[in-house]
Amino acid sequence: MTSRNLRDSRLRLVRPRPTATARRAATNRRTRPAPRPPEGTPPTAELAGQAREVLADAVRIARWAASHHAEGSAADRDRAAGELRLTPGQVHAGWDRARLAGLVELHGGTARPGWRLNAWERDDSAVLRGWVALFDAWPLVHPAPAEVAPAAVAEAVEAVPQVLSLLQLSAGPVLLPALLDLLRQRVAELREERCEVPYGPEPAPAPANAAPANAAPANAAATDVAATDAAGSDAAGGEVAAAVLADPPETVLPALLDWALEGLAAVGALTLGDGHATLTPLGSWAVWVKLEQICVAAQSPAGHIEQSAEEMLRGCARLSPGPARAEYRAWLAARTVSSAVSELVAAARGEDALLRGLAFDALRVVGAAAEADVRAAAEEPSLRPYALLWLAEYEGADPDDAAEVLTREEATWLWVDTAAAVADHGESALLVRHLDSAVQGTVPALLDEVRAVGHPRTVQVLVALAAAHPDPALAKAVRRAAFQVHTGGS
């Protein structure tokens, strides 16, 4: 190729996929094969069909709310009930399910379709993710008995995964007494793990106006009192601790088991028979997915859950997108949302361009709770392209079209940043192929705009590209551009 035909050479125009390019750059070994679901699990399309049936009313209400810019008020629900021929109660329940499943989102009080709603008819994986979000929120779908103390409810919710595991392993109906025995055993184990066993002398009798034995602590001070009693403190502390730590009445756990099973049945995870419960195929698959996520996190070579955001992202760089998202979810579950988001954004501000793309991948898993931080990040030049792509997809844009929200300068900056990630972590052939993702039509146009965009890694990227490219004329032009950027020439 001569200098003349270099000027005329065209780049193949493709939509830029920076995160995918950077991830391929870091994958230097084969990833582990995806685990297979248990024998008898229906195919994905069939599971998605079942999830669509469970969420059919929620989808109708979400579409109505988005098209009418509804706010979820009582007046909106009454209108929806009339137009959709549903009862107000059905609309209220469907609205809650739509929000929990990510089918509709409130922006400034006005409903907008969630990205899952936009992909509902064509993307089975989006449907299943929406249903799993509803499955995870079953305690919100079916309110707990008002007469049961919140602390006892929280214990039951924490123990329910063990109950689900038994149902999943049994692969058939399980009698309610067996489930109740397991629930009782798991609650006792949880209390023992928290050291919620009173020690020392018996406390003095409680006064007549003392809280009932199954009352929940009003705040964290109750825990402090319990700890003080364990060390042999005054009688008043012992009275509060005894009230907090006493076993709930025998009638509470059966009522909580009934509540949990009814809530799980309400989201389509199981069916209730005469004295027994059975997981649906959808519920059995969901429990298997949860168990696999735990196994993946536990077996990850770097121990991602315990690590910082930066170390976790580096460990996930070698994974394909599905397992990486499972790692993100496990890491996020071990932290408060606010601290996790702050840590991910801080990792994105670092010098490693690969971590920038991966950090925003992890923020996609966070979803709505990360929106405010991502909007703030859009004001920072180094994060702006990633933040704008995140926001475009969050607001419903197809990931393949999201890059259209970027200006030419922003797209060029992102191209250089992704090239830096490839140069740092990938192979030279991949850096050469990265040319195909540039928005410019010719190599000279790309070099002109790369020089102008002011990315701090421009020189290193151009030097690496020149060294990697097999065409001598193109490599010479790229080296010249690198020299001009380095010396401040034009």
Secondary structure by P-SEA (a helix, b strand, c coil): ccaaaaaacccccccccaaaaaaaaacccccccccccccccccaaaaaaaaaaaaaaaaaaaaaaaaacccccaaaaaaaaaaacccaaaaaaaaaaaaaaccccccccbbbbccccccccccaaaaaaaaaaaaaaccccccccccccaaaaaaaaaaaaaaaaaaaaacccccaaaaaaaaaaaaaaaaaaacccccccccccccccccccccccccaaaaaaaaaaaacccaaaaaaaaaaccccccaaaaaaaaaaaaaaaaacccccccccccccaaaaaaaaaaaaaaaaaaacccccccccaaaaaaaaccccaaaaaaaaaaaaaaccaaaaaaaaaaaaacccaaaaaaaaaaaaaacccaaaaaaaacccccaaaaaaaaaaaaaccccccccccccaaaaaaaaaaaaaaaaacccaaaaaacccccccccaaaaaaaaaaccccaaaaaaaaaaaccccaaaaaaaaaaaaaaaaccc
